[in-house]
Amino acid sequence: MAGFVNNLLILVLLFQNICLGFRDPLSVFKRYKYTSRSISSECLGSDQPVISFGLSDFALDIRMPAVTPKESDTYFCMSVPLPVDDEAYVVDFKPHASMDTVHHMLLFGCNEPSSTENYWDCDEGTCKDKSNILYAWARNAPPTRLPKGVGFRVGGEAGSRYFVLQVHYGDVSAFRDKHKDCSGVTLHLTHQKQPLIAGMYLMMSVNTVIPPGRKVVDADIACHYKRSPMHLFAYRVHTHRLGKVVSGYRVRNGQWTLIGRQSPQLPQAFYPVKYPVDVSYDDILAARCVFSGEGRTTETHIGGTANDEMCNFYIMYYMEAKHAVSYMTCTQNANPEIFRNIPQEANIPIPVKSDVLKMMHGHHEETKNSDASSLLQQARKEEEEILDQETKDNDASYLLQQARKEQAETLDQDFHIEEAMEWPVLDLKLGQVSGLALDPENNLVVFHRGDHVWDENSFDSKFVYQQRGLGPIEQNTILVLNPNNAKLLHSTGKSLFYLPHGLSVDKNGNYWVTDVALHQVFKLGPNDKEPLLILGVALQPGSDKNHFCQPTDVAVDPITGSIYVSDGYCNSRIIQFSPNGLYVMQWGEETSLGRSSPGHFCIPHSLALIPDLSQLCVADRENGRIQCFRLETGEFTREIKHTAFGRELFAVSYIPGGLLFAVNGMPYPGEAESVQGFVMNFSTGEIIDTFMPLRKSFEMPHDIVASEDRRVFVGDVHAKAVWKFVSAEKMEHRSVKKAGIEVQETKESEVVVEARLKNKPESTDLLRSMDKQHLVQQASSTGVSFVLITTLLIIPVVVLLAILVFIWWRKTTVFGGNSDGEHKLDSSSGRILGRLRGKGSGGINLGNFFASHKGYSRKGFDRLSTEGSDQEKDEDDGTDSEEECSASPLPPASSSS
């Protein structure tokens, strides 16, 4: 009997060790004693602020502890200790906040926070000792990831031991429902030593005064750099509502090199420095903020409240570890004279859609005769289209993307276009057709070369046109045709052009064209014989801001009026101009060594604007691909490339609803790709359909344009023809079942590839059903995980019971089954188990900094009220207990023509 009891005790101890084997791996963080906070269920913060990613990496969740500010322009601070004693490096920042409630967040590093409270009013300060700004967020800025091998150094002997989060709540009307806020940021840290140390350089004006009504006011900042070399990799701009554009430069030997330029009314993210910029000893760092005092009746000073202004240019840099400095500031203008030579681009405001401005600057202003909540909902919807955050953290955006994807998958398989046999393609008397477009009435506009031809004798080796003696084309080069029967409606462009190429029509019906012989871009009114605007110098090729070299196409943003030119055959760039024709910026470079990297071109041949997504797509002809870029910054967003394109892709066109059309070039000898047209789903990049003419083959399709009713026109430069294609479907009342709800769709020669909320009432039901389905799937997933974990924990118990039964059976077999023995065993076991049960019963704070300056009123950045949340739902129900017998869930995986 005693042996049986001993065995039982051993098994109990073994079972306890098994349970402890499931203890939280975060127990290795000795210093971090997390006190459980009472957090509202409305908050999405994690109950487990530290998550281990293995032996060297971990995440630290820094969140406001369910606060409810009671006054506008409230600043709350809270601190979190670094959960390790030794040195660590911050390599990633992920914000969790929405512009609906938070105007801005700043994350500081220091050794002694100003308070030990759970959170406190930042009027008390942030840190008692020196502090460094590690991160800044505003206006739904996306996450910031540092380059590989770069990190902010914390902990150890010299690094910060505390993180202090400062959150500015601009307008408390968002808290009328008394909800709790848990905004914050998640840091990814690693113990792996980083060879390059990140730091922050803050350029900040402290004495700018903006007179009332003054149209343009410049705030200039400049400092001589007197430290070891640093390499700049990201920048961020910040002003309040009067700011129009902020630009930062390195000045070396009189040469200005752009670090970054952005509108402060757009998401205030850390944008990547486009081209590598290094700063050496005695270089000058210079920045300019351009303000407008229009609409103000009193002077505006630098300060922190909604009625003050700020001029901040943040630079993220890295240095070699042995020379690293974590934080530097520049608050003066050490050399005002140099700003006489600042590039003109620094003075040109970046256009921002008026709806964004209204939405962003709506707080503290009464809205009469309108429902505030209705206005906010409208602002939210339009913000999705304008800012294109592309983040799954926003549930509404994610559901919309899912709806689009599923509907596209359903409808793509049925989409098909074919040649319109009634179109008189062979009867049109045209020259080489170089460009096509549709005017606001959906009439077809054709740009052709009349009796001129581009051949091997047209240009010399320096791209200078050699046939000027022929004079300009004597025929009308711009023809407006009825899209149904090709009847001529209007014509213009006589005696203006030598070799026409690209064509587009803006929302006002103006024609925008390029001429590769003249090396110019023209704007013509529908009834004007003389151009309204000319860009470039006639017959002079070049590669500076005032010259083009055989420009291929032009596109005009229907919202901002910005002009985009693809330049061209002998330059490899995209140039942006203001609506008045002033140079703004350019991007792109020539493909070298056969490497078609993002932003590299080999003849950027055709442009397609995607206004609803603020993108510009380029047919990169000789690289056989489509490249897309953000309109505001020129930042590369995606590439679309298929084997079926072959080596050349000539033209691209987009229509609202998410369809992209393109045509390729002739295959090289021995290659099998056909010359054809392509229909693609813009969301996925997948080819939905291909098409080619039936009556006569394509020879060199040069341009393509499509209308929203799925009519497609292709201009062929060699065949001197325009082809027309139409949708083959005549679908009526098609029903699609989604998530148990039947959605009726009526189509006439039309297939919608992407769901559009404003035109489809049933889309709301679709999204609701998808939301329910998503939640059910979440619940199912959680249920499966729970069952799996429970099963794994029960298995050892079953094994122990089996062993116990086996031991009991062996005992009774060996010693016999007398009843007295059994009673003694039960009694003894009961006493032992009974005993077991008995044992079990500071530094720089922008608010404080400005306190000594005239006109300052202490608070922070003015709030902007727009939609977009980067919060994540944390489904981790685990605990930090080291005694509970449960397994902690794993962290989530992160030819010229």
N, C-alpha and C positions, 0 to 999 in steps of 0.2 A: 504494500500500500504506500509506504514512504517513497519507494521508487517512482510510483505513478505520479505522486504529488510533485516530486522533483522534476520529472519530465514535463509536467504541466507548467510549472514555473518557468522552465527554460523556454518553452514554446511561447508563453506570454511575453517574456522579455524579447524573444526573437521577433514577435509580431510588432512590439513597440519600436524596435529598431527599423523594421520595414517601414512603419509609418513615418518615423523621423527621416527616412531616406527620401521622403517626398517633401521635405522642408523647403522653404523658399530659398532659392539660390542667392537672394539678396542679403542673406545673413552675413555675407562676407563684408558688407559695408558696416564696419564697427561703429563709426562715429554717428551714423545717421539714426537718430531716435525719432521716428515719426509718430506724432501724436494724432490720433484719428480726429478729424474735424467733422462737424455736423454740416454736411453739404446737402443742399436742396436737391430733390430729384429732378428739378428743372435744369440743373447744371450737368454738363457733360464731362466734367473732369474725372480723372481716375482716382479710385481709393488707394491705389498703389503708385506713389509718386516716382518710384525708381523701378525701372524694368531692366533686367540683365539681358544682354545680347550674347553672352558667352563669357569667356575668361577675361577679355580686355575691354569690351564695349558695354555701355549701358545708356539708358535714356533717363532724363530727369524732367518730370512734369511740374511746371511752375504755374499755378493758377490762383486767381483771386478766390478767397474762401467764402463764396456765396454772399456777395455784398449787394446792397441796394443803395446807391447814392441818392441823396435827397435834394441836392442843389446842382444846377448846371455848372459846368466848368469845375467839377470836383476832381481832385487828384487823390488817388489812393495808392499806397505803397505796401508791399509785403516782401518778406525775405525768406530765403530758403538756404540752408547751409549746404556746402558741397559735401556729398555723402562719403567722401574718401579723404584720407590724410595726405596721400601722396599726389604727385603731379598728374594732371589729366588735361585733355585738350577738347575743346568744343569744336565739332566739325560740321554741325548742321543745326539749323533753327527751323522749327515748324510752328507758325502762329495759330492760335485758336481764338479768333475774335471776329466780330462783325461790325461794320460801319453803322449798323442800326443803333448800336449802343456805345461803341468805343471810338473816340476820335483818334487816339494814338497810344502806343505802348513804347516804353523804353526799358531796356534791360541793362542794369549796371552790375559791375563786379567790384567788390570791396572786401574789407576784413572786419568792419564793424558797422552794421546797420544802425540807423538813427533810432530805431525802436525795437523792442523785443516783443511787441504785441503781435497778435495774429495778423493784423493789418493796421495801418494808421494813415492819417491825413498827411500828405506829403509836404504840407506847410512846415512840418517838423523837420524836414530834410529827408534825404535818401540815405546817406552814409555819414558817419562821424569822421571817417578818415578819407583819404583820397579814393576817388572812384573812377572807373573807366566805363564808357559806353560800349557795350558789346553788340547790341542789336537795337534796331528801331523799326517800328511797323506803323502804317497808317493806310487808310483807304483800301482795305481788302487786298493788300499786297500779298503775293504768293510766297511760299517758303523760300528760304535762302540756303543754298548748299555751297560750301567752300570748295575751292579746287583741291584735287587730291594732293595729300602731303602738307596741307595747310590747316592750322587750327589755332584757336584762341587758347593761350596757356592759362590754366587756373590751378589752384592748390599748390602743394609743395612748399618750398621755402619763400618764394617770391610771388606766387600767384594769389589771386583773390580766393577767399574761403567762403564768401557768401555771394549769392545772387540776390539783387533787389529789383523787383518788378514795379514799375510805375505805370499806372493806367489812368488816362485822362478820359473822364466821362463828360462829353461836351454838352449834351442836351438830355436832361433827365425825363423829358416827356416820354421817352421810350420805356420808362419804368413806372408808368401810370398803373400798370397791372400789378405792381409790387413784386415782380419776379426777381430772382436772384441771379447774379452774374458771376461766372467763373472764367472770365477771359484770361488768357495767358499764353505761354509758349512752351513747347517741348524741345529740350536740348538733347542732341546726340553727342555723347562724350566717349572718349577712348583713352586707355592708358598707353597705347602705342605712341612712342615718341615721334612727334612730327618734325621733319627737318626744317620747315618754314613756319614762322610764327605770324599769325594774323594780328592786325591792329586796326584802329579807327582814327582817321584824321578828319576833324570837324572844322569846316570853314563857316564862319558865322558873323553876320553884320550885327553890330550892337548900337549904332547911332544913326541909322537911316531915318529920315523924316519924309513922309509922303504928303505933299500939299494937297488940299482938297481940289478936285477937278482937274489936276494935272494929268495929262494923257500918258506921258511916259516918264518914269522915274527909275534911275539906275542905282542899284546898291552894289558897290564894288568891294572885293576883298582880295588882298594879295600879301603873301609872305615869302621871304627867302627861306629856302630849305637848307638846314645846317646839320644834317645827320647822315648816317650811313645810307646807302642806296635802298630804296624800297620799290616794290613792284605793285602797281595798281591793278585790281581785278574787278571791282564793283563800285557803283556809286548810287547815291540816293539824293533827291532834291526835296526841299520842304519850304513852303510858304503858307500863308493863309489865303483868303479868297482874292486878294488884289494881285497876287503873283501871276505872271503870264508865261515866263520861261526862265529857267535857271541853267547856266552853263558853267562848266569847269574846265580849266586848261593847265597844261604845263608849259611854261615859257622858258626856252633855252636858246641863248644867243639870238634873241629877237624872233625866234620861230615859235608860233603858237600851235600846240598839239592838243586836240580835243580829248578830254577825259570822258565827258558825258554831257548830254544836253537833253532836257526833258521838261514837259509841262508839269508844274506842281499840282495841277488839277486832275491829273491822271493817277492811277494807283501808285502810291509812294513806296514802291518796292526798291530793293537793291538790284539795279539793272547791271548786266555785265558790261565791262569796258570793252568796246567793240574791237579795238586793236591794242596789242600790248603796249603799255606805257610804263616806263621806269623813271624814277625821279632820283637825281644825284645831287651831291653837295653843291649849293649855290644856285640851283634851279629856282625858278619862281613858280609858286602855285597861285593861280588867279581864278576868281569866280565872279560871275555877275548875275544878279537877280533883277529882272525887269518887272516893275509894278505899274499899275495905273490907278490914279486917285479919282477917276471919274465916278460920280455917284456919291462921293463923300463930301460932307459939308464942313468937316473939321480936319485938322492934321492927324495923320496916322503915324504912330511911333512903333518902334520895335518893342515887343512885349509878348505876353502870354495869353491874354483873353481873346474872346471872339472878335473884338473890335480893334485889336492890335495886329501887328504883322510880324513875320519872321523871315529871315533869309538864311537858309542853311544848305550847305552842300557837304554831304557825308562822303568820305572815300574809304573803302576797305582796301587794305594793302597787306602785303606780306614781306618779311625780311628774314635774313639768315638768323638762326636762333641766337647766335653769339652776340648779334648787334640789336636784337629785337627791342622795340619800344612799343608798348601796347596801346598808347593813346596820345594823340597830339592835337592841338587846336591852333587856329588862326583867326583872330578877331579884329584885324586892322587892315588898312590899305597902305602898305609900306611904299608903294611906287605908283601913285595915281597916273603919272604920265604914260605908263605902258598901255593904259586902256584906250589911248587914242588909236592903237593898232589892233584892238581886239577884232577877231573875225566878225563879219557882218551878220552871220547866222545867230550870234549871241543876242542880237537886237530884234530878231523876228519872232513874234509870239507863235507858239505851236497851237494850231486851231484845235479847239475842243468843242464837241457838240453842245449846243445850247441846252438840251435836255439834261445833259450831265451836270452842267453848272447849276441849273435850277435845283436839281436833285441834291447836289452836294452842299449847297449853301442855303438850304431851306430852314435851318434851325434858328431860333430866337426871332423869327419873323412871323407875324400873324398871317394866317391864310384865311381870307374872307370868302364867304359864299362857296366854300368847298369843304368837302369832307377830308380831313387830314389823313385818315387811314386809307381812303381811296387814292389820294395823291401818292402816298407812300407805296401802295401796291403797284401803281402805274410806273413809278420810278424804278421799282425793283425789276419789273418786266423789261424795261428798256435798258437797264444797266446790264442785264445778261447779254443783250445783243451788242452793246457798245464795248464793254470791257473784255468779254470773252475770256473769263478766268480759267475755263477748262479745268475745273477741279471737282472731284467726286465728293469732296467734303461738303459741298453745297448740295443738299438732298434734292432740291427742286431741279437744279441743273443736271444732276446725275440721272434723275428720272426722265427728264426731257431727252437726254442723250440716249437713254435706254429705249424710250419710245421711238425715237428717230431710227435707231439701229434696227429694232424689230420690224418696224413698218417698212424700212428699206429692204430688209431681207425678204419680206413677204412680197413686195412689189417688183423688186429688181428682176426677178426671173421672168416677168411678163412683159418687160419693156422691150420694144423693138421699133426701129425706124427704117424706112426704105425710101428709095427715090420717088419723088412726085412726078409721075409720067406726064402729067398735063403741063408741066413747066417747060417753056420754050428755050431750053438750055442751048440748043444749037442755032437758034435764030437771033440771039443777041449779038450785035456787032460791037465788040469791045477790043481794046488793046490788052496788054498784059495786066491781068487783074491782080493787084497787090494788096488791097484792103477792103474789108467789108464791115458794116455796122448797121444798127437799127436806130432810127430816130425816135423821138418821143411818141409818135403816132404808129410806131411799129412798121414804118415803111423801110424797105431795104435801101441802104446807101452803098454805092459801089465806087471805089477809087481805082482808076486804071491809068495806063501810061499812053493811051492814044497810039500815035505812030512812033513813039520812042521805044527802044528796046535796050535792056541792060545786057551787055555781052562783054567779051574779053577786052574790047577796045574802049570801054567806058571810063576806066580809071587808070592812072599810072601807079607806080609802086608806092607812092606816098598818099594814095587815095584821093588825089586831085582829079576832078572830072575833066575829061579830055574832049568832050563833044559839045562845048559851049557854042560852037559855031552853028549848031543846029537851031539854037534859040529855044525858048520855052515851048511846051506842047500847045499847039494851036486849037486843039479840041477841048471841049468841056471834060475835065477829068473826074468830076464828082457828079454822079448820076443818082437820082432818087427814083426808085422803082416801086410799083405796086407789088406787094409781096405775094399776091394771089395769081396775077397774070403777067407780071414783068412789064406792065405798061409804064412808059416814062412819065413821071410826074413833075420833075424839076431837074435842072442841071446847072452847074457852075464850075469855076476853076479853070477857065480858059486863060492861056498865056501867063500862067503863074508858076508852073512846075516843070522840072526837067526829068526827074525819075521818081515818081510817087512810090511810097511804100506803105506806111502804117496809117490807119484811120480809126477814129472813134468819134462818137457824138455825145455831147454832155446833156444834162437834164433840160437845158434851155434850147436845145436844138442846134447849138454851134458845132461846126465841124473842126476837129483837131487832126492834123495830118503831119506826116514827116516826109521829107524829100532827101534821099540819100546822096543825090548829086549836089544839092545846095548845102547839105549838112545842117538843115534847119527844121524847126518845128513851127507850125502855123496854126492860128485860131482864126476861123472865118465864120461870119454870120451866114445864115441860110440865104439871105438876099443881098449880101455885101460882095462887091467886086474886089475890094481891097482887104487884106488881112487886118484883124483887130489886134493881134499880138504876134510877134515873131521872136523866137528864141534861137540863138546861134548866129554865126556870121556867115553870110552867103559865100559859098564856094570855098570856104576856108576850113579844112578839117583840123581838129585839135582835141585836147583831152583835159582842158582846164574847165573852170566854172562857166565860161562864156562861149565855149565851142563844143560842138559835137563832131563825131566822126561816123558818118553814115548811120544816123539814128533810125531805128527800126519801127518803133511803135510809141504811142502816147495814150495815157489814160487819165481821166479826171474824176476825182472823188466827188460823188454827187452830194455829199454832206458837207465837207469842209472846203471844196473847191481846189484842193491841192492837186498839182499837176505832176505826173510821173512819166518819165521818158526812159525807154530802154535804148541804150547807146553802147554798142550797136554792133556793126560788123568789124570795126577796128578798135573800138573800146569795149570793155566788158564790165559795164556798170549800169545801175539804175539811179537816176537823179530825180530828186524831189524839188519842186519849185512851189512858191506860194501862189495863190490865185492871181496875183498881179505879175507873176513871172520872175520873182526874186529867188535866187538860189537858196535852198534850205540845207540839203545834205545829199550825200550819195553813199551807195554801198556796192560791193562786188569787186571782183578782180578776175584776171584771166586764169583759166584752167592751165596748170603747168604739169609737165611730166605725165600727162594722161590721167591725172588724179582729179576726178570731178567731186571736189569737196563742197560742203554747203557754202553758198555765197560765191562760188567760183562759176564763171560763165564761159561758154564757147559759143558766142553769138546769142545774146538774149534777144529773141526774135519777135515775141508777141507777149502782150500783157492782158491779164484778166483781173478786174477788180472784184473782190468779194466784200461788198460794203457792209452786209449784215454781220460779218465776222472781223471787219477791219483788217483784211488781208489783201495782199497783191500776189497773184500767181504769175510766174514767168515761164514761157516756153524756152527752155535752154536748148537751143536747136541742135548743135553738134554734139551735145552730151546726151541727147535723146531722153530728156526728162522734163518734168515740171517741178519748179521750186516755188515755194510760197513763203511770204515774209509779212511781218506786222507793218501796217502802214505808218504807225507813229514813230517806230524806232528802226525799221529795216531789219529787225531781228528775224533770223531764219526760223521757220516753224515746222516745215515738213517738205518731204520730197515724194513725188509720185513717179514711179518708173516701172515699166513692164517690158518683158522681152518682146512682146508684140509690137512695141514702138519701133524697134530696129535702132539704127544709129542716129536717126534724126527725128526731131519732133518740131514741126513748123509753127503751129498756132494752137491757142487755147482760148476757150470761151466759157463763161459761167452764167447760169440763170438762177434766180431765187428759187428756193426749194431744194437746192443741194445737188444739182446736176452739173457736171463738168464735161465739156466737149473738146476734142482735140483731133488734129490730123498729123500724120507722119510724112516722111519723105521717101524717095525712091530707095530701094535696097541696094546695097553694094553688090558687085558681081559675086555670085556664089551664095548669096544670102537669100533666105526664103520668105522673109517678112513681106506681107502685102502692103501696098499703098492704100490706106483706108482711113476711115474716121472712127473715133472712139467715143462712147458714152460712159462716163464714170460716176460713181457715187462719191461725191466730194468728202463725205464723212469718213468713209472707209478707204477710198482710193481704188476700190475694185472696179474692174471693167464690167459694165452691165451689158453692153452691146457694141458691135462693130458694124460698119456699113460702108458701102461703095456703090457707085452708079451702075446701072444695068445697061444703059444704051451705049455708053462709051466709058472707057477706063479713065481714072485719074491719071494725069501726067505729072504735074507738080502742084498739088494743092497747097496754097500759100497762106490762106486765112480762112477763119471759120467764125460764124456768129449764130447764136440760137436765140429764139424767143421763148417766152414763158409758156406759150401754147405748143411747145415742142416742135416748132418748125426750125429746120437747120439749113443754113446756106454755106456753101463752100466755094471760095474763089480759087481758080486754077490759073497760075501765072503762065504756064506753057500752053495749055489748051485754050487760053483766052476765053474762059467760060465761067459761069456761075451755076452751080448745081443746087437743087432744092431737095430736101428730104423731110418726110413727115412721119409722125407716129403711126404705126400700123394698127394700134388698138383703138377700138370704138367701144369702150367699156361703159356699161350703165349699171348703177346700183350694185356695186360689189360689196359684199359684207365680209368683214374680217373679224374673227373672234379672238379677243385678247383678254386673258385673265378672267374668262367666264363672262365677259360683256361683249355683246355683238355691236360692232361699230359699222354703220352704213356709210358708204362712200360713193358719191356720184361722180362719174368721169365722162368727159367727152374729148376723145383724143388726148387724154391727159392722164399721167400717172404721178401721183405725189410720192416723192421719195423720202421726204422728211416731214414729220408732223409740224404744223405751224399753228400755235395756239390761237393767234388772233383771227384766223380764218376758219377754224374748225371747232365748233362748239363741242363736238363729241370728244375732242382731245382731252378736255378736262376730266371726263369720265374715264378715259383711257389711262390718264396719269394716276387718277385715284385708285383705279383697279390695280395698276402696276405697283402703287405704293403699298396697297394691302398685300399684294402678292409678295412684294419684297419683305414686308414684315413677317409674313407667314414663313417665308424661306429662312429669315433670320431665326425665328422661333424654332423651326425644324432643325436648323443647324445647331442651335444651342441645345435642343433636346437630345440630338444624336451625341453631342459631346458629353452631356451629362450621363447618358446611358453608358457610353463607352468608359468613362472614368469610374462610374459606379461598379460596372462589371469587373474592371481591373482591380478594384479594391476588394470586391467580394471574393475573388478567386483565392487570395491567401487565407481568408477566413474559412472557406470551404475546405481547403487543403488541411488547415489546422484541425478542423472538426473530424476530417477523415482520419488523420493521424491519431487523434484522441480516441476515436472509436476503435481503431486498430489496436492501440495500446491496451484499452480496456478489455478488448476481446482476448488478447494474448494473456493478460493477467488472469482473467477468469478461466482461460483454458489451462494455464499452468497450475494455478493454485486452487482451482475448483470454484464452484459457484455457491458456497454456503451463504445464507442470508445474513448472518451476523457480520461476516466480513464486508458484505455489501453495505450494510448500515453503517459500519465504522468508516468505510471509505467515504460515503456520502456526508457523514457528519464532519469528518476531517476536512474534506474538500470544501464544505460549506464554511468552516471556520477560516480557512485560508483565503477563500474568495471574498469572504466578508471583510477580512483585514485589508485586502487589496482595494475593495470598494471604498472602505473608509478613508484610505489615503488619497483616493481620487477626488472625495466630495470638494554814405556820403560824398563826399567829393563833389563832382560837378553836377548840379541840379539846374536845368535850364531855367526853372522858375526862380530859384534863389540867385542865379547868375545875373538876371536882369533886374533884380530888386533895387540895385543902386543907380539904375539909369532912368532918365527922364521919361515920364509917360508910361512907365511899366506898371502893370496891375496884377502881377504874379502868376496868373494861371497858365494855361498851356496852349497847345495848338487848337484852333477853332474846330468844332466838330463838323463832320460831313455826314449827311444822312443818306446812305444808299444801301442797297441790299447785297448780301453775299456773306456767307458764313464759312469759316474755315474750321469749324468745330468738328470733332470726331466723336461718334458715339463709342464709348468704351464699354465693352461687354465683359470685361474681366471682373468677375465676382470673387476673385481670390482674396486671401488675407495674408498679412505678414506674420501670422502666428507660426512659431516653430514647432508647436506641439500638435496642432490639428492634423489629423491623418487624411490629407487630401493633396492631390497633385495640382500644382499651380499650372494654369494654361500657358502655353508657349506664347511669346510675343509675336505679332504679325510680321510676315516677311516684307520686310520692306521692298555748099555750092552756091553762089551768089544768086539772088533773085530780088 
